[in-house]
């Protein structure tokens, strides 16, 4: 009986991520089917509509948007809409957070961050995982940085947020991890990391 609580939480830790993932996928699918399926039901004859058509239409819509965003004119229009959303006080915070998360999941992390690095806190042996976000400070205030300065983003574990430090280039140490693995390591407080054998813990 002493080990019963620990056993329970071990099972919960294994099951909960799966349950949450399936719940989110179910919510996305049902919402898409309800919205797009309802529109298609109203537009198409009953013989042409079948359950799941809304989800198929949603996937197709996402693919079409992805293709269109490769066009210069459409991309410009999308950027203009994004700038307008960034001007609305509450909306810009929510939109920015969701945008950054989706870009991270979609592999656009390489467009947001440069090399993964380690920085050592002054006077200590403590090291932090960071990501280079800017190496060129041309056109910015002189006291913000120069050619010997580099901007490094330090994400917080288990949180959406972090700090951006302007550091001398000599204070950073390259980290031999991919951006995705380094971000996973930082966001999970080191719990999840890529092993040498290619598996993830």
PyMOL commands that set and color helices and strands:
alter all, ss='L'
color gray80, all
select helices_A, chain A and resi 4-43+53-68+72-85+89-105+109-112+169-171+179-187
alter helices_A, ss='H'
color red, helices_A
select strands_A, chain A and resi 116-120+127-134+149-155+162-168+172-174
alter strands_A, ss='S'
color yellow, strands_A
deselect
rebuild
show_as cartoon
